[in-house]
Amino acid sequence: MCGIVGYVGEEQAAPILLEGLSKLEYRGYDSAGIAVRNETSGDISVVKAKGRLNILAEKTDNGRSVLGTCGIGHTRWATHGEPSENNAHPHCTDDKSVVLVHNGIIENYQELKDKLVKSGYTFYSQTDTEIAVKLVDYYYKKTGTPLEALTRSMLRIRGSYAFGVMFHDHPGRLFAARKDSPLIIGKGETGCLIASDVPAILDRTRDVYYIGNLEIAELTGEEVHFYNIDREEIRKDIVEIKWDAESAEKGGYEHFMLKEIHEQPKAVQDTIGAYVHEGAIDFSETGLSDEIFAGLKRVYIVACGSAYHVGIAGRYVMESLAGIPVEVDLASEFRYRDPILEPDSLVVVISQSGETADSLAALRLAKEKGHPVLGVVNVVGSSIARESDYILYTYAGPEISVATTKAYSTQLIAMYLLAVQAAKIKGKIDDERYAGLLAEMGTLPEKIQKTLDDKERIQWFASKYANAKDIFFIGRGIDYAISMEGSLKMKEISYIHSEAYAAGELKHGTISLVEDGILVVGVLTQSALFEKTLSNMVEVKSRGAYLMGLTTYGNYNIEDTADFSVYVPKTDEYFTTSLAIVPLQLMGYYVSVAKGLDVDKPRNLAKSVTVE
């Protein structure tokens, strides 16, 4: 979950590294560092700082005090070892003959450390990364070649890694290696780059290579060469990134999260437009055929965090609309429960980054068991995209804030499209209903925008509850799925304890938590469940709760019960998650702002969870 960058070329490296790291700080922000080689002296300077990237920028005069045209950088999310300057990357050998940055976790670090100690190595940090750089040095001293040193080290290391490496004896060259952690290689006009994610290099180039598992890249200022684990050179094609640099900037908004909330209408429109043509769903881009849908007997949705909540909403829609049984698993639990997968089933793995470690492992488990996998991801060329049998891209564009908003909304569209297409092919809906659902889906961007236009009321209410200690969200059916995501948005960026409960479960223990003044948010968008959930709201109100009701326009009788009411436009009830989630995203955002917190970089969290 750390971010790494590297540059080799004609320009001064340090400012480029710092700029790249600033675009990756959402991946980790407890310490940062850079290493740059001075061509005149031949020395490699390593500068590190605990805390946010701005401390490192001040320490290096925004990179101007560290001279050289070849370097690597790192922004850290601590795994092994506390946040400190000593544990910050880059890590190096005592003589700086090898310098390395790392994203991932080395599982057998203790075994490797014991071997290296016996060989005379000493260690200054608590990190697993220092073991990696000294293991590379160990093999470099034995073999004399960077490629062989890296491949031998890769064969010894168990776990995940993306490495950026400099060798003192090889000026003007960077090396990169990868296994299960994201890494891209960029080729720009003035040099070549490595990075953990696209935004870090968008202002330099849109031409990238995707390096595969157990592969190595050797970069100079003019060219890139790739090698497999047997040190055989392999050829790769350049991929053009369609995102532009501006889309990865704040664009005048105070925070990325607020910008991305407001980008949801376009993201939803772009995702619908990618697959709906002339009034019909076209999945030819994904590889899914009508025959696959026709023979589908069960769907397994596997995801983490917000993507898991998308899966919960998707289950309700697909089971009700298409009549296909759906199971939804947290990716980590799916891996370890030895799942029994039925024949004629499809495993759907949902991930914004396409690099989520548990989701990727679940994908591989499903394929080992002989079941096809559909990847729903936002990042072209990501690991899940490459390893899935079928791939359904969402079109959210770059999402920088740790708390997902627009990626979540585009994943919902993916689930709607799959459910509607399956229902049509299986004969569960006729042509008129099919056309009606697609037409209504097409109105969602406009209706999301209408919901955003009413954000001032949410802002006022959020400031009123910024000091809340506990908030509960309740709902039934699809409204329960909405509640789960609303609760997560609240807790992850405001640090307020928040829980979502199925409203029917309140009397089975949860209601004992309700006390005077506690905020309970009731979500009521499903007409068949409206009265039942309203009754649950009355129950908690009678025990002192303050009620916020979230429903669709027209259900004004909620005001007889709720203390504060929020309305979203009417849509087909299968699609209400797309609208009802917006006020809850805004509520979490404005509570965090009112508390003076760092909205885009909440404590202890990182954007892409690439380690277990």
N, C-alpha and C positions, 0 to 999 in steps of 0.2 A: 504494500500500500504506500510505499515511498515513491518519490518521483526522481528519475535520473535524466540527465541531459549530457550531451557531449558535442564538441565542435572541433573540426580541423579544417583549416583553409587559409584565406588571405587576410582576414580581419582579426582584430584583437578578440580573443576568445572570452575573457572574463565577462564583459558586458553582455555578450550573447548568452552565456551560461546563466547569468542572473536574470535576464529577461525571460529565458525559457523556464527557469525555476519558478518565476512569479506566476507563470501560466499553469504550473503543476502544484502549486502550494496546497490546493485542495486535496492532494494525495498524502500530505504529511506536513506538519508545521511545528514540530517540537525542536528541531535543529536543522542546520543546513551547512553546506560546505562546497568549496570548489578546489580543484587542483589544475594548475596551468603550467605548461613548460615554457621557459624562457629560451628562445632560440639562440640568443647571444651567449649566455652563460652555460646553457644546457641543463640548468637546475629546474627541478619541478617544485613549485611553491604550493603548499597546501594551507588553506585558510578555512577555519570552521568557527561556527558560533551557535550557542544554545539559543533557542527561541525562534521567533518568526524571521522570515527572510530579510526583512528590513534591517535587522541587526547585522547580518552578514554584509548587506549592501553598504551600510555605514562604515563597517570595518575595512572595506576594500575601496572606499570612495567610489561606490557604484561600479566597481571593477577596474577603475582607471589605475589603481596602484599595483595591480597584478598583471604583468606584461607577458604576452605570448599568444601564439595563434593556434594552440592545440590544448584542449582541456576537457575536463569532465566535472559535473556538478551533481548535487544530491540534496533533496529536501526530505526529511525523515519523519516517519511515523513509527515510534519505538515498538519493537517486538522483544529483541534480546538486549537487555541493558536499559537503564533509565535514561531519560533525555539529559544529555550533558555534552559539553564540547568534546570530551574525550571519546564518547561513543558516537559522535557525529561522523558522517562520511565526508569525504573519501577516507578510506583506510589504506595504509601503506606498510611496506617493509621498513626496517630501521634505516636503511640507506636510500629509501625511496626508489629502489630499482623497479618496483612494481607498485602501482597505485590503482585502486579499484573502488567503484561504487556499485551498490547492490540493492535490488528490490526483490524481496522474497524471504523465505525461511529455509535455513539449512538444518535438516532434521538430525543428521548424524554428526553435528558439530563437536560434541564431546569426544566421540571416537576419533575424529580427525585431529582434534586439539591434542589428545593424548599422544598420537603418533608424532605430531610436530614437536611437542615438548621433548620427546625422546630424541628427536633429530637436532635439538639445540635451540629451537625457537622459543622466544618469550613473547608475552602478550600484555598489552597496555590497556585494553578495553574489555567490556563485558559482552561484546557483540559476536554474533556468528559470522559476520562479514570479515572480521579480522582473520578468522580461521581460513576463509576463502582466499584472501589475498596472499597469505603465507603458504597456503597449499599450492597456489599458482607459482609462487616464487620457488618453492621446493622443486617442482617439476621443471621450471625454467632453468634452474641451476643444473639439473640433470641432463636436459635435452638441448638447451641453448636456443630453442625456437619458440616464439609466442604461441603458434598454432598447436604445437604438440603439448606445451605446458597447459594450455586451456583445455584441450580435449582430454588429457589424462585427468585433470582436475574434475571436469564434468562427469567423467565416468566414476569418480570416487564420491561425488557429492550426491546425497539423497535429499530431496526437497524441491523447492522452487527457486528460481533465480532469473534475473535479468542483470547482466554484468556490463559495465563500461570499464575498460582497462587501458592503462597507459604503461608502456615499458620504457624505462630510461634509455635503454640501448637502441630504441627504434623511434627516433624523432620523426615528427610529422605524421604519425600513425596512431589511430585509435582502434581498439578491438572491442567487439561486443559479442556476447553469448547469451543464449536464452533457453529456459525450460519452464514452462507453465506460468511465467510472469510476462506482462505485456512489454513489447519493445518494438519500435519502428526505426527505420533508417531513412533519413531524408537526403536528397541531393539538390543543393541550391546553386545559385550563380557564383557564390564566392567560397563555397566549401561544402563539406558533408557533415551531417548531424546524426546523433542518436537521441531518442527521447522515449519516455514511457507512454506518451499520449500525444495525439495530433495537435492540440492547442499550443504546445510548447514550440512548435516549429512552423506554424501557419504563416507567420510574418516573414519567414525565410524561404519557404518552398511549399508547393502543393504536390510535389513528386516524391513518393515514398516507396520503400520496399518493406515487405513484411517478412521478418526473419522467423523461421519455424523453430519448433522444439529441437533441441540438441543441434543447433546450427551456430556457426560463428560468422561474424562479418569483420572484415579488415577494411578500414576507411583511411584514405588519404584526402587531401584537399580536392582532388580531381575525380576520384573513382572509388567504387566499392566492390569488393570481392567477397563471395560467400562460399562457405565450406561446410560439409557435413561432419559428423562425429569421426569419420574415418579420414578427415583432412582432404577429401576429394572436393575440388572446386565444383560448385553448382551454379546454375544460371537462374536469375530471377527477373521478372518483369516489373517495370515501374508502374505504380498505381497512382492515378491522379485523385487527390482529395477534392471533393466538391465543395466542402465548407470553405468559407472565406474567413480571413483574419478578423474582420469586423464582427462576425457572429460569435466570436469567442471573447469579445470585449463587453464591458458593462453598458455601453451605449447610452450613457446619461442617467442610468438608474443607480440608486444608492448601493444596491447589492445585486449580485448575479441572481440570487433566488427570486427577487422581485421581477427582474428582467425576464427570467425564464417562465415565471407564472404568466406574465403578459404575452409570452411567445406561444402559449398553448393553442390559441386559435389557428395560427399558421402551421404549427407542428401537426396538429390534428388534420388540418386540411391537406397538408402535404402527404401524410400517411394514407389518408383515404384516396387521394388522387393517384397515388402510386399503384393502387390495386383495383379501383373501380373505374371502368371505362365503358362509356355508352350504356349506362344503366345495368352493368353486370360486373361481378367480381372476376378478376383475371389473376389467377395465381401462377401463371406460366413462369414468372420470374422466380418463384419460390421452389419450383420443381414438384409441387403438389398437383396431382391429377384428380379428375373426377372419380377415377377408379379407387383411389386411396380413400376418399371420403365415403364412397359407396360401401366399401368393405370394412369401415371402421366400427369396431365394437366397444372400444374403451379408450379413454384418453387419460394420460398421467401428466399432470402439470407439476414441474419442479422449478423452484425459484427460492430466492432469499429476500428478506426485507420487503420493500414496497412492491417488488416484482411478485412476491408471494401473495400480497394482497390483490394484485391484478389477477392472479390465478384463482383466488377465492371468488372474486366477482365473475371471472370467466366461467367458473364451474356452474354458478347459478344460471347464467345465460345459456351455456351450451346444453346443459341437461334439460332445461325447460324448453328451449327452442328447437334443439336438434334431437332430443331424446337419447343422447349418448351418455352413458355413465362416465363420470369424471372423478378422478382422485387428485388431490392437491397435496404435495409434500414440500416441506422445507428441505432444501437440497442436502443439508448435512444429515438430516434424519433419514432421507431416502437412501443415502449411501450406506448407512450403518444398520438399517433394519432388514437387510437382505430381501428386498421387495420381490414379490411374486407377480410377474407381469404376464397378463393373459395374451393369447395369440390375437392377431388382427388388432393390435393396439398401436397407439402413437404416443411417444414421449415428447412433451413440449417443454423445452428449457427456455426460461425467460431471464434475460440479463441485459441491463443497459450497456455495460462495458463490453460484454462478450468475453470477459476474462475472470469472472467471479469464480474463485477457486472451488468452492463446494459444488456449484452448478456445473462446472467443467468436469469435475470428478463424477457427478451423477450422470452426465451425458456419456462418459466413457463406460460407466457401469451398465447403462442401458444398452449400449452397443455391444458390450461383451455378452450380454444376455440375448443378443440377436434381434433387438427391437429398433425400428427406425426412429430417428430423432429429428424433430423440427426445432431449430433455434430461432428465437425471437430476440433480436439484438439490434442495437443502434449503431454499432461501430463496424464498418466494412473491414473485412480482413481479420477480425478478431479471432481468438482461438475457437470460441464456440461456433462462430460463423464457418470457420474452415473445417471443423470436425463434424458438423451436423450433416445429416443426409439431405435435409431440406432447410432452407433459410428464408425467413420472413424478416426483412429489414424494416425497422421503424425509421421515421424521418424527422427525428427531433432536432437534428443538428447537435453541435457541441453543448453539453450540459456541464457547467462548471461547479455550481453550488453542490455541496455534499448532499443536501436534502433534495431528492429528486422531485420534480414536478412535471415538466413537459415530457420527459421520457416515460414516466408513469402513464400520462394521458395517451401517448401514442401506443403504448403496450395494450391499453384498454381497447383501442381501435382494432389492433391485431386480433384480440380475442373476439370482438364483435364480428369481424369479417369471417373468422374461422367458423363461428357458430352459425352465422347466416348461410354461408356456403354449404356447410354440412347439412343444415336443415332443408335447404333447397334440393340437394342431390339425393337425400334420403326420403324425399317426398313428404316431409313434415309440414312444409308450408307451400302454398301455391304461388304462381307467378305474381299475382296481385300483391300478396303479402310480402314476397321477396322484394318487389319494386318499392313498396311502401317503406320497408325497413331501410333500404339503401337511400331512399329519398330523405328519410328522417335523419339518418346518419349524416347526410350532407348538410343538414342544418346545424349540427353541433358546433362548428367553429363560431358561427354568428351568435349562438346562444351562450357559449362560453364567454364571448366578448361582452354580452349583455350582463352576465354575472360579474365580470370584472369591473364594469362601469359602476357597480353599486358598492365598491370596496370601502368607501368612507364610513359606512355604518359598521362594517366589520372592524375597521381601524379604531373607531370610538369604543366599541365593545371590548376589544382586545386590551386597550389601555386600562380599562376598568378592572380586568382580571389578571393583570401582569404579575401580581403578587400571590396568585393562587398557589396552594401547596399540592392540591390534588384536583384532577379533572377526570370525569368519567364520560365516555361516549357510549351510547346504546342504540341498538337498531336490530331489525330482524331481516333475514334473507339478504338481498343485495345491500340493504341499509346497514347490515352488520359488517359487510366487507368495506363499505365506505367508512364506517366508524373506526375500523382497524387502521386504515391509512390516516384518517384524521388524527387519531391518537398518536400514531408514530410521528407525524409531522410536529405535533405539539411537544412531545418529550425530547426529540432529537435536537431541536434547535433552541427550545426555551428552558430545558432542564427541569420542567415541571413534571412531577409524577403524573402519568396519564395512563388510563387503561380503557380498552374497548370491551364491552360485554354484549353478548347476545341478550336482548331485552328479556326474553323468556326465562333466562337463567337467574335473573335478579333475586328471586325469592329462594333460590337454592344456595344462599350464603352471601352473595355479593352485597345485598341491600344492607347488611350490617355495617358496611363502610360509610353509608350515607349519614351525614350529620349537618347541622345548621350551616348554611352559607356555601356548602360545597357546590361547585358547578357541575351540572350534568347536561350534556349535549345530546338531545334526542334527534335521530335522523329518521325522517318519515316520508319517503318518496314512493313507496309501494302501496297502492290503494287498498289491496286486499289485507294488508298488515297494519294500516294506519291506525285503526281504532285500538287494536291490541297494544301497539307501542305507546299510543296516547295514554292508555290505562296504566302502563308501566311508569310513564312520566308523572301521572297523578300520584302514584304510590311513593315515588321518591320525593315529590314536592311535599307530601304530607309529613315527611320526615325531615323537612328543613332544607331540601336542596333548592338551589337557584337554577332555573331551567332555561336553556336555549333550545329552541326548536328550529330544525332545518327541514323545509319541505318545499313543495312546488307551488307556484302561484295558483290561487283558487282555494287552497286549504286554509282559509283565514280563521276557521274555528279553532286552530291551534293556539291562537292568541288568548283564548279563555283559560288555557293551562300554562303556556310558556310565559316566562317573564320577558324574554327577548326572542323575536322571531326573524328568521332569515328565509328568503324565498329565492328559488331558482326557476328558470323557465320550464314549462312542461315539455316533455319529450316522451318517446316510447319508454316505458318503464324498464326495459332491458338496458337502456343507455343512460339512465339517470346518474350513474357513478361519475360520468364525464363532467356533469354539471355540479353535482352536490359536493364533489371534492374541492372545488375551487374556493368556496368560502372558508373551508377548513384549512387549506393551504395558506390563505391570507391571514387567517386567525393565528396560526402558529407563527407566521412571519412577523406580524405586528406585535404579538406578545414578546417575541425575542427582541425586537427593536426597542420596545418600551422598557425592557430590562437592561438595555445597553450591551447586549451580547454580540458576539461575532457571528452573524447569521450564516454566512457562507462557509465558515470553518468551525463547526461546533466541536467542543472538546472531546477528545478520545475517539473521534470518528474520522474516517477517510472515505473518499469518494468510491474508490474501486477496491473491493475486498479480495485481494489476490493471494491471501494466505489464510490458512484455516484458523 
